[in-house]
Amino acid sequence: MQILKFISYSLGNFANTIAYEVFQNRIKFYYVDVLGVSGAVIGTLWAIYGLWNAINDPLMGQISDRTRSRYGRRIPYVAFGAIPLGISFYFLWAPPTHSPFILAAYFLVILFIFDTLYSLTIVAYNALYITVAPTPPERINLSTVREIFSTIGSLLAFVLAPILAEKVGYLAMGAILGVVISAGYLISTIGIKEKPVSANEKSMGIFESLKAVLANKPFRWFLGANMAKEYIWVALAGQIPFWRKFALNIQGDIRFLGLNLSGGDAEAVLLGIPLILTIPVIFIWRPIIANLGYRKAWILGAFAFIPGLLIMTFASNMTTGLIGTLLIVPGLALSLLISYPVISEVIDDDAKHVGVSREGLFFGMNNGITKLSFSAEGVFFGFITGLTGFVAGSDVQTEFAIWGIRFLIGIMPIIACLIIAFCMWRYPLGRETFAKKRSSQE
């Protein structure tokens, strides 16, 4: 029965991954390259959106923490937020006009609407993680199941979405995937019963909450690593379409390994094969995490990204591009698996000191502050494309502009990897293996 509960709950992560990754992977490319909005304008609006994200997620955590209903604090927001979220996802791809000014205004407004609904749903969903898996071994098992579904969701996001966008258009893609997103979240709440709210638990204001979590030393170092990890995913997802089109020079049909591939098909291969391979690699990481502990495993996983990112930086064709994306598989797999067990460890440690488990507070603050990586990526995207003279909507770019894309997809994520390693080196928890924990408890 536990595995069935893990599977149904993990379908929410499947829905989340599709919403998040398709949004990250296609939205800037759609508005800049397809609709012709300036990259500098989109980068600036993206940075503004990231700042709202940093406020929005903690607010949603506060709202769910203060909710009292017969269905629990989190479940109502997942169950009743699912359909509005799917509808808002559709409208991301349905701008009313091709006027650059109105497109830019619409982009900003729909970002705010989509992200508010997304945050309300995902913060509540993530806060259920500890309810579904209360012990460390269960958390690694749940994280494994979650990330298998996440990988399948990523395949749909990175493989199916570009193909759908080419074959049936962005509007139909948004409608199809919007339905999938809503269905996944609805199924995820089946069979989950939340714990009664402790009489000792007190609701705090947003600034008091921020002060409380930032006073927690393990959380601060986790947050630094998680922000850098998030930046890697945001940068890869956002730059892959530009990298494929300009750095790898795949703009029309190509022939690869005896197959005729369109640009969207090539992008699907570049990402699809590596994502499929993350599933077996997740199982390889499970015993490594158990033997090394969270801290050392995350450091190792951060360094595992670097060879592939270096090759992606200099890749100039489909073959070298695929080699690069294949070599980031170990880093991708570990980054999928590690963050939720680590923040759960932080929450457990905090509960020992304050007497109550404040998962809504920590998950909400983590989601919000981590999303500053969106702003960082938006700032870098706008600055680098503007500096290098990238021309929005053009199929021809200067070599300098193309090197800007290479820098964004390779060098910046490598810097983020080094930040992860440093933060986890300073992280004070996660130094015991599961075996040591079991022996100390006997």
Residue pairs with C-beta under 8 A, 6 or more apart in sequence:
2 138
3 145
4 191
5 132
5 191
5 192
6 132
6 133
6 141
6 142
6 145
6 146
7 145
7 149
8 187
8 188
8 190
8 191
9 128
9 132
9 142
9 146
9 188
9 192
10 142
10 145
10 146
10 148
10 149
10 150
10 188
11 149
11 184
11 185
11 187
11 188
12 78
12 125
12 184
12 185
12 187
12 188
12 189
13 125
13 146
13 147
13 149
13 150
13 153
13 188
14 149
14 150
14 152
14 153
14 184
15 82
15 153
15 180
15 181
15 182
15 183
15 184
15 185
15 188
16 122
16 125
16 150
16 153
16 184
16 185
17 149
17 150
17 153
17 154
17 157
18 153
18 156
18 157
18 177
18 180
18 181
18 184
19 85
19 89
19 118
19 177
19 181
20 118
20 157
21 153
21 154
21 157
21 158
21 237
22 89
22 156
22 157
22 161
22 173
22 177
23 89
23 92
23 114
24 233
24 234
24 237
24 238
25 157
25 158
25 161
25 162
25 237
25 238
25 240
25 241
26 161
26 162
26 165
26 170
26 241
27 92
28 39
28 42
28 46
28 238
28 381
29 238
29 241
29 242
30 93
30 165
30 170
31 37
31 42
31 103
31 107
32 38
32 39
32 42
32 392
32 393
33 241
33 242
33 245
33 392
33 393
34 170
34 393
35 95
35 98
35 103
35 393
36 98
36 100
36 392
36 393
37 100
37 103
37 104
37 107
37 392
38 100
38 392
39 381
39 382
39 385
39 386
39 390
39 392
40 382
40 385
40 386
41 100
41 104
41 382
42 104
42 107
42 378
42 381
42 382
43 378
43 379
43 380
43 381
43 382
43 383
43 385
43 386
44 378
44 382
45 104
45 107
45 108
45 111
45 378
46 374
46 375
46 377
46 378
46 381
46 382
47 374
47 375
47 378
47 379
47 382
48 108
48 375
49 108
49 111
49 112
49 115
49 374
49 375
49 378
50 371
50 372
50 373
50 374
50 375
50 376
50 377
50 378
51 372
51 375
52 111
52 112
52 115
53 115
53 119
53 368
53 371
53 372
53 374
53 375
54 368
54 369
54 371
54 372
54 375
55 368
56 115
56 116
56 119
56 368
56 371
57 119
57 123
57 364
57 365
57 366
57 367
57 368
57 369
57 371
58 206
58 209
58 210
58 364
58 365
58 367
58 368
58 369
59 119
59 206
59 364
59 368
60 77
60 119
60 120
60 123
60 124
60 364
60 367
61 123
61 127
61 209
61 360
61 361
61 363
61 364
61 365
61 367
61 368
62 203
62 204
62 205
62 206
62 209
62 360
62 361
62 364
63 77
63 120
64 73
64 74
64 77
64 120
64 123
64 124
64 127
64 360
64 364
65 73
65 203
65 358
65 360
65 361
65 364
66 203
67 73
67 74
67 76
67 77
68 197
69 76
71 79
71 194
72 193
72 194
73 124
73 127
73 194
73 197
73 360
74 124
74 125
74 127
74 128
74 131
74 194
74 360
75 124
75 128
75 189
75 192
75 194
76 124
77 120
77 121
77 123
77 124
78 121
78 124
78 125
78 128
78 185
78 188
78 189
79 185
79 186
79 189
81 117
81 120
81 121
81 124
81 185
82 121
82 181
82 182
82 183
82 184
82 185
82 186
83 182
83 186
84 117
85 114
85 117
85 118
85 121
85 181
85 182
85 185
86 178
86 179
86 180
86 181
86 182
87 178
87 182
88 110
88 113
88 114
88 117
88 118
89 114
89 174
89 177
89 178
89 181
90 171
90 174
90 175
90 178
91 110
91 113
91 114
91 174
92 110
92 111
92 114
92 174
93 170
93 171
93 173
93 174
94 171
94 174
95 102
95 103
95 106
95 107
96 102
96 106
97 103
97 106
119 367
119 368
121 185
122 367
123 360
123 363
123 364
123 367
125 185
125 188
126 340
126 363
126 367
127 359
127 360
127 363
127 364
128 192
128 194
129 139
129 142
129 340
129 344
129 359
129 363
130 344
130 347
130 357
130 359
131 192
131 193
131 194
131 195
132 142
132 192
133 139
133 141
133 142
133 143
133 344
136 341
136 344
136 345
136 434
136 437
137 434
139 340
139 341
139 344
140 286
140 289
140 290
140 337
140 341
143 337
143 338
143 340
143 341
144 282
144 283
144 286
144 337
146 340
147 278
147 282
147 333
147 336
147 337
148 279
148 282
150 336
151 275
151 276
151 278
151 279
151 282
151 336
154 271
154 275
154 278
155 272
155 275
155 276
156 177
156 180
158 237
158 240
158 267
158 268
158 271
158 272
158 275
159 268
159 271
159 272
159 275
160 268
161 173
161 177
162 241
162 263
162 264
162 265
162 267
162 268
163 264
163 265
163 268
164 172
164 173
164 176
164 177
165 173
165 264
166 262
166 263
166 264
168 176
198 356
200 355
200 356
201 356
201 358
204 212
204 361
209 361
209 364
209 365
210 365
212 358
212 361
213 219
213 361
213 362
213 365
214 220
216 346
216 350
217 428
218 345
218 346
218 349
218 427
218 428
218 429
219 343
219 346
219 350
219 362
219 366
221 423
221 424
221 426
221 427
221 428
222 342
222 343
222 346
222 366
222 423
222 427
223 366
223 369
223 370
224 419
224 422
224 423
225 298
225 302
225 419
225 420
225 423
225 424
225 427
226 339
226 342
226 343
226 366
226 370
227 369
227 370
227 372
227 373
228 373
228 416
228 417
228 419
228 420
228 423
229 335
229 339
229 416
229 420
230 370
230 371
230 373
231 373
231 376
231 377
231 412
231 413
231 416
232 305
232 331
232 335
232 413
232 416
232 417
233 335
234 373
234 374
234 377
235 377
235 380
235 408
235 409
235 412
235 413
235 416
236 328
236 409
236 413
238 377
238 381
239 381
239 405
239 408
239 409
240 267
240 270
240 271
240 409
241 267
242 405
242 408
242 409
243 312
243 321
243 405
243 406
243 409
244 250
244 263
244 266
244 267
244 270
244 321
245 251
245 263
245 395
246 397
246 401
246 402
246 405
247 315
247 316
247 321
247 402
247 405
247 406
247 409
248 266
248 315
248 316
248 317
248 318
248 321
249 316
249 317
250 261
250 263
250 266
250 267
250 318
251 263
251 395
252 262
252 263
253 260
253 261
253 262
253 263
254 260
254 261
254 266
254 318
255 261
256 266
256 269
256 318
256 319
259 265
261 269
261 318
266 318
269 318
269 322
270 318
270 321
270 322
270 325
271 325
273 322
273 325
273 326
274 325
274 326
274 328
274 329
274 332
275 332
277 326
277 329
278 329
278 332
278 333
278 336
281 329
281 330
281 332
281 333
282 333
282 336
282 337
284 333
285 297
285 301
285 330
285 333
285 334
285 337
286 337
288 297
288 300
289 297
289 337
289 338
289 341
290 433
290 434
290 435
291 433
291 435
292 300
292 433
293 430
293 431
293 432
293 433
294 338
294 341
294 342
294 345
294 429
294 430
295 424
295 425
295 427
295 429
295 430
295 431
297 334
297 338
298 334
298 338
298 342
298 420
298 424
298 430
299 420
299 421
299 424
299 425
300 334
301 330
301 331
301 333
301 334
301 335
301 338
302 331
302 417
302 418
302 420
302 421
302 424
303 417
303 421
304 328
304 330
304 331
304 334
305 328
305 330
305 331
305 332
305 335
305 413
305 414
305 417
306 331
306 414
306 417
307 327
308 323
308 324
308 325
308 326
308 327
308 328
308 329
308 331
309 324
309 328
309 409
309 410
309 411
309 413
309 414
309 417
310 324
310 410
310 414
311 320
311 323
311 324
311 327
312 321
312 324
312 325
312 328
312 406
312 409
312 410
313 324
313 406
313 407
313 409
313 410
313 411
314 320
314 406
314 410
315 321
315 323
315 324
331 417
342 427
342 429
342 430
343 362
343 363
343 366
345 429
345 430
346 362
346 429
347 357
347 358
347 359
347 362
348 357
349 429
350 357
350 358
350 362
351 357
351 358
380 408
380 412
381 408
384 390
384 404
384 407
384 408
385 401
385 404
387 404
388 398
388 400
388 401
388 403
388 404
389 398
389 400
389 401
390 397
390 401
390 404
390 405
391 397
391 401
424 430
432 440
